[in-house]
Amino acid sequence: MSVPAAPHDDAPPPAHTGQPKKAAAAAWIGSALEYYDFFIYGSAAALIFPKVFFDESDPATATLLSLATFGVAYAARPIGALFLGHYGDRVGRKKIMVFTLILMGVSTFLIGCLPTRAQVGTLAPVLLVLCRVLQGISAAGEQASANSMTLEHAPAAKRGFFTSFTLSGTQGGQLLATLVFIPIAALPEDQLLSWGWRVPFWLSFAVAVVGFVIRRKLDETPAFAQQAETEGVAKLPLAILLREHWADVLRVIAGALVASVSTIFTVWALAYATSDAVGMSRSSMLWVGALANLVALGAIPLWASLSDRIGRRPVFLIGAAGSAAAMFAYLWAISTGSYPLALVLGVITFGVVYSAANGVWPSFYGEMFSTRVRLSGMAIGTQIGFAVAGFAVTFAAQIAGPDGDDWSAVALFTAALCVPPVIAALTARETAKVPTERLGVRTPEETPRPETVTA
């Protein structure tokens, strides 16, 4: 049953000329820079770190330990989400967007400066894990704040399209990370393991500088400004979130498990394809990821625009259910040792099919919540789900058996993780046509009046 809007909600927030495009550009560039940092770690964890930080172990164990450090960032992300989500709904989206970029840039640069295990022993992997935790905390607030910023600036009829720029920026960062690693991976082994792997991490210094310049000039969203000026911001956004939106938080957690497709594709499949069991070259498999991400850059806004017309739920379902099937085909193609087949199916799986879910979730999740708890809801829900997705790589390495070549078991595992996102979409409300100021509205019977504090 619809509910009449409160008097201050009768009119949409005031328009800020040019701000939707500026917010989308800031989200795209900032996410690309931030996730360049985040994803170069994935390539290094699969190809370099087993030999640099875990070289005292046998190759299979070293790879398992290295992939576990990749998942550590995802474990840290829910903690970062609680902290950054709270302050994002208290002080605004812009400040969190600037903070996350600086934190990511610094922590990634420090990874490139770390001593190896051969130099300082067990202290080396400990420092690596610490820096990875800081990366995870930063990533926890990045997408939620950028998505909230673009959604609240966007025209109501194009929220899907504008919010998709955050995710296409993420794919751009992944593409950049892959392209940087291709020449690095081609270095002679001794140069690669001594200094070559450090270069992509040192380049992250640009993240803090460029990100600060871009984002400090962006206006706060009109929806947040109106909320602060009328009802005021929430004292405890988490309390309101769990009281009024607990079911939607659970849906977002379940939906975010679809990110397992990305982590399995990006990290485990890369390690599997370049292992002795298959024997593909590092550079050729990095090109599969690069081309898939290049296709995704075009596919994501197209899927998001389609969701503005037909709804968020059907597009998300195409991505979640389709990815479960497509991963079987991709991992099978790798197992055959046929590079052309792996290339084509990799691009289809990640560049096209997965992009349906990836392109629509920023609007789909964000529209479940009201302005006063939107950043908290998106941050906490996605980061808990992403934590599972991050460790999916570690579980996959164990499921693949002692020789790491049981691709069918990994494909089944990935498909199983796509089931909760399908259920989440089937039980969610369709919000594509709901006015921005009415998103997350609850009836008085459903929602007690929250305690607020005037900004």
Sequence and secondary structure as in RCSB ss.txt:
>XXXX:A:sequence
MSVPAAPHDDAPPPAHTGQPKKAAAAAWIGSALEYYDFFIYGSAAALIFPKVFFDESDPATATLLSLATFGVAYA
ARPIGALFLGHYGDRVGRKKIMVFTLILMGVSTFLIGCLPTRAQVGTLAPVLLVLCRVLQGISAAGEQASANSMT
LEHAPAAKRGFFTSFTLSGTQGGQLLATLVFIPIAALPEDQLLSWGWRVPFWLSFAVAVVGFVIRRKLDETPAFA
QQAETEGVAKLPLAILLREHWADVLRVIAGALVASVSTIFTVWALAYATSDAVGMSRSSMLWVGALANLVALGAI
PLWASLSDRIGRRPVFLIGAAGSAAAMFAYLWAISTGSYPLALVLGVITFGVVYSAANGVWPSFYGEMFSTRVRL
SGMAIGTQIGFAVAGFAVTFAAQIAGPDGDDWSAVALFTAALCVPPVIAALTARETAKVPTERLGVRTPEETPRP
ETVTA
>XXXX:A:secstr
      GGGSS     TTHHHHHHHHHHHHHHHHHHHHHHHHHHHHHTHHHHTSTTS HHHHHHHHHHHHHHHHH
HHHHHHHHHHHHHHHH HHHHHHHHHHHHHHHHHHHTT   HHHHTTHHHHHHHHHHHHHHHHHHHHHHHHHHHH
HHHS GGGHHHHHHHHHHHHHHHHHHHHHHHHHHHTS HHHIIIIITHHHHHTTHHHHHHHHHHHTT    HHHH
HHHHTT EES HHHHHHHHSHHHHHHHHHHHGGGHHHHIIIIIHHHHHTSTTT   HHHHHHHHHHHHHHHHHHH
HHHHHHHHHH HHHHHHHHHHHHHHHHHHHHHHHHHT HHHHHHHHIIIIIIIHHHHHHHHHHHHHTTS GGGHH
HHHHHHHHHHHHHHHHHHHHHHHHTTTTT  HHHHHHHHHHHTHHHHHHHHHS   TTS GGGTT   TTTS   
 EE  
